[in-house]
Amino acid sequence: MSSSQFSTFWVDERLYGVNIQMVQEITKSMNVTEVPLAPDYIKGLINLRGQIATAVSLKELFQIQSQHHHEGKINVVCKSESNLLSLVVDEVGDVLELEDHQFEMTPETVSPSVSRFMTGVYKLPNNLLSVIDIKKIIDFLNV
């Protein structure tokens, strides 16, 4: 049986995860340099010890109309090839190791604003883990 590990996090009471191999680090809120004329979901650029990461609010990228007033204060810094992307999330969850046979395709009920960035889901005992594909977000942002 093969399995995969995911770093999980919460955005507006919803559980998401990215493959642990894509995560470089997790940090608290950092200084962000705003980018003029950037879309709302681009919060700006973060300097991580000389490396520049684009900070993206998943709540705004996914077009989640929040009933909750969490201010995304956690950065999940992900890497893909030479790109760094900082996902601004509400809170960090656990690292989960899940069996590949538990994986399912993204349900059709998931909003297209979210599903286009997902690879699929894992049904957990008390929740649903939506798996985010960092490369799809980077391609969309064209960074």
Secondary structure, DSSP 4 states (H G I P E B T S, - for coil): --EEEEEEEEETTEEEEEEGGGEEEEEE----B--TT--TTEEEEEEETTEEEEEEEHHHHTT---SS-----EEEEEEETTEEEEEEESEEEEEEEEEGGGEEPPPTTS-HHHHTTEEEEEE-SS-EEEEE-HHHHHHHHT-
